[in-house]
Amino acid sequence: MAATGKAYPMLAKSLADKTTDLDSDTLKVALFSAYTYAASHQFLSDALAAGTQSSGTGYTSGGATLGSVTWTRSGDVYTLDAADTSWNAAGGSLAAKYAIIYDSTPASDATRTLIGYVNLDGAGGTLTATDANFAIAWNASGILTVTAS
C-alpha cells in the first residue's frame, strides 16, 4: 500500500509565519512506535512529547532526509512529494506505527515545523522489517496535497 500523509493543521500557521519553506528547507521523516496526534501539534518537540520515536537496526534518531522533494502547484492544488524512503534493517529489525514528516532546517526540535504524518498501518498495527529494508513507498499522487480555496 502506498503511504499518503495528512497535513498538520498548524502547518498553515507555520507557512504564514514563514518558519518553513517546503521547496527549499531540508525535510525529514521520523518513525514512531507510539504517537498520540493532536491538531495543536506544530513542532517536532510536540510530537516527541506525545510519542515514542522508533529505535532499531538501521534507524538513527531523527529519521531520514527526504530525497528529491518537490512542492508543486496545479490549479488550486499544491502537492508535496519525495522519493520513497527506506532504512536498512539487515541483521536486525525495525518497527514503527507512524511516520512524521518535519522541517529539519531549524536548529532545535522546538522550532522544527511538523508538516504531516502517516499511520503506516491503517488498522493501527505495527509494521516490522526483520533482516530487510523498512520502506515507505509514497503515494504516486504525492505525500500530501493542500487545496487552496
Protein Blocks (a to p, Z undefined) as FASTA:
>chain_A
ZZdddddfklmmmmmnopacfklpccdddddfbdcddfklmbfklmmmmmccdddehiag
hiaadehiacddehjbccdddddddddfehiacddfbdcdddfkbmbfklmccfbdcdfb
lnopacddehiacdddddfkbjbdcddZZ
